[in-house]
Amino acid sequence: MSEAKPQDGSTVKGYRTLTPADIEMMNEVKAVSREFLKKLDFLKFVHESEPEPDPQTLRCLAISRTKMQEACMWACRAVARPDADC
């Protein structure tokens, strides 16, 4: 897992300096997302182990993965609160 140092706003335009509480909140959101994605990976593994996996089920799992990634992105954006034009 890579770790990035929070930006101070001078390097990346449109972003504010994150507080320690902001960083903790974002890390919590990302941890929840990672845990959910692990569950989806397990469901996919179980389903693919079946004699005749249903393509629709795999599609549903792929969509749920994308939506969870999107939800995490929006939650992190809510914490970071970048400028409206970013």
N, C-alpha and C positions, 0 to 999 in steps of 0.2 A: 504494500500500500504506500503510495507516495504521499508526502506531506508538502504543502506549499505554505510559504510564509504569507500572512495577510498583507495585502497591498495597503499603502498609506494614502492612496488617492492621487499621488503625484505621478505615478507610473502609468496607471490605467485610468483614463479620464472617465468621469461619471460615477465613480465609486467612492464611498466614504470609508473612513478608518473603522474597522470592526472592533468592538469592545471585547474583553475576555468573555463576557456573558454571551455576546453574539456568536463568537467562535464556538463556545460550548454548545449553544443551541443548534448551530449548523452541524456540528459533529454528531449530536444526538439524532437529528433528522436523517443524516446519512447512515448512521448505524441502524436505524429502523428500516431504512430502504434496503441496506445490504442484507439484513435478516430476512426480509420479505422475498428478496430476489433468490436467496438460498432456498427458501420454501418452494418457489417456482421451479428452481433447478431440480429439486427432489421430485416434484410432481411430474416434471417432464421425463426424468429418468424412469420413474415408475411406469408412466404411460408408454414410453418407448420400449419398455421391457415386455409389454403385452404382445401376444402372437400377431395381432393385427391392429396396430395403433391407428386411431382415427385422426385423419389430417385436420379435421375441424377442431379437435381438442388441442392439437399442437398450435394451431392458429390462435386459439383463445389464450393459450399460455404465452405466446409471443406478444400478443396485444397487451396482455396484463403486464408483461415485463416493460414494454414501452410506456404504458400509462404510469407505472410506478416510477420509472425514471423521470418522466415528466412531472409527476407530483412532487418528487424530491427537488427537482430544479425549481419549481414554483415556490415551494416552502423555503428553500435557501434564498431565493430572490426576495421573499417577504422579510426574511431576517436581514439580509444585506441592504435592502432598500436602495438600489441604484437609481440614478436619475431616470426620469421618465423616458428620455430619448435613447436609452441604452437597450 
